[in-house]
Amino acid sequence: MYRELLEKLTIGHRWARLQKPCPEDKIVSAEKYVGFTFPDELKSLLRETNGDGWFLLSAEEIISKAKTNREVFPEYLDEDEFEEKVNRFVFFATNGCGDYYCYRVLPNGKTDDSAIYIWEHELFEARTVAENIEDLIIKYYNSQI
């Protein structure tokens, strides 16, 4: 489903290149590193393409971004602020400017899949931009976000 949609939307795109499906063990490793279970739609996306080399992150890039965020942002925030404003998100796509598309993690540790957010790195704030991954992909590749 996602791969077919992406193949249509990335025709003629200069940078986006769909990757091979992500092995299940890499998805599990990414979930463990991030510390939260991924929503089913994100797992489905990764099972169809392990990123697109442009907008959608691979499982390895999800880990890398989480690692970088954990190394860089605690310098600017106290522990509680870091947890609430940075570490309670599952980042899975980027706009290329340092901001991420993500899911919010609820205080109970459950990943909320009812909306997709853009997390703005300058403000440490997130706002809703899409209903789900399909909506996000369509909006992104149609320059609506």
C-alpha positions in Angstrom: 0.0 0.0 0.0 2.6 2.6 1.1 5.2 1.5 -1.5 2.7 1.8 -4.3 1.6 5.2 -3.1 5.3 6.4 -2.8 6.2 5.0 -6.3 3.4 7.1 -7.8 4.2 10.3 -5.8 8.0 10.1 -6.3 8.0 9.7 -10.1 10.5 12.2 -11.4 11.6 13.2 -7.9 15.3 13.9 -7.9 16.3 12.6 -4.5 13.7 10.2 -3.2 14.6 6.5 -3.7 12.6 3.8 -2.1 14.7 1.3 -0.2 14.3 -2.4 0.2 11.9 -3.6 3.0 13.2 -3.4 6.5 13.9 -6.7 8.2 11.7 -7.3 11.2 14.7 -7.6 13.5 15.8 -4.0 12.5 12.3 -2.7 13.4 12.4 -4.4 16.8 15.9 -2.9 17.4 14.7 0.5 16.5 11.7 0.2 18.9 14.0 -1.0 21.7 16.5 1.9 21.1 13.8 4.6 20.9 12.1 3.0 23.9 8.5 3.0 22.6 6.5 0.6 20.5 5.9 1.9 16.9 2.4 2.2 15.7 1.3 -0.5 13.3 1.2 1.9 10.3 4.9 2.8 10.9 5.8 -0.9 11.1 3.9 -1.5 7.9 5.7 1.3 6.1 9.1 0.1 7.2 8.2 -3.5 6.1 7.5 -2.0 2.6 10.4 0.4 2.4 13.2 1.1 4.8 13.0 4.8 4.1 13.2 6.7 0.9 16.6 8.3 1.3 15.0 11.8 1.5 11.9 12.3 3.6 11.2 9.0 5.3 13.8 7.6 7.7 15.1 4.1 7.7 15.1 2.1 10.9 18.8 2.8 11.2 18.2 6.5 10.8 15.4 6.5 13.4 17.9 5.1 15.8 20.6 7.6 14.7 18.3 10.6 15.1 17.2 9.4 18.6 20.8 9.0 19.6 21.8 12.5 18.3 18.8 14.1 20.0 19.7 12.4 23.3 23.3 13.7 23.0 22.6 17.2 21.9 19.3 18.5 23.4 19.8 17.7 27.1 22.3 20.6 27.1 19.5 23.0 26.4 16.7 21.6 28.6 16.4 20.3 32.1 15.6 16.6 32.5 11.8 16.9 32.7 11.7 19.3 29.8 13.9 17.0 27.7 11.6 14.1 28.4 8.4 16.1 27.6 9.7 18.1 24.7 12.1 15.8 22.9 12.2 12.2 24.2 8.4 11.6 24.1 8.3 11.5 20.3 8.9 8.8 17.7 10.6 10.6 14.8 10.3 8.8 11.5 10.6 11.4 8.8 12.3 14.8 8.3 11.8 18.0 6.3 15.5 18.4 5.8 15.8 21.5 8.0 16.2 19.8 11.4 12.5 19.3 12.0 10.9 15.9 12.2 7.6 14.3 11.5 6.6 12.1 14.4 4.2 10.4 16.8 3.6 11.7 20.3 4.1 9.3 23.2 1.5 9.7 25.9 2.5 9.9 29.6 1.5 6.2 30.0 4.2 5.3 27.5 1.8 4.4 24.7 2.5 5.8 21.3 -0.5 7.9 20.1 -1.3 7.0 16.5 -4.3 9.4 16.2 -2.2 12.1 14.6 1.2 12.9 13.0 3.1 16.0 14.2 5.9 18.1 12.9 8.4 18.7 15.7 10.2 22.0 15.3 13.7 21.8 16.7 14.1 25.6 17.3 11.1 25.7 19.6 11.0 22.2 20.9 7.3 22.2 20.0 5.0 20.0 17.9 1.9 20.7 16.0 -0.5 18.3 14.1 0.0 18.1 10.3 -1.6 14.8 9.3 -4.1 12.2 10.3 -1.9 9.2 9.5 1.2 8.2 7.5 -0.7 8.0 4.2 -2.1 11.5 4.7 1.4 12.8 5.6 3.0 11.2 2.5 0.4 12.6 0.2 0.7 16.1 1.7 4.5 16.0 1.7 5.0 14.9 -1.8 2.2 17.3 -3.0 4.0 20.2 -1.3 1.0 20.8 1.1 3.2 20.8 4.2 
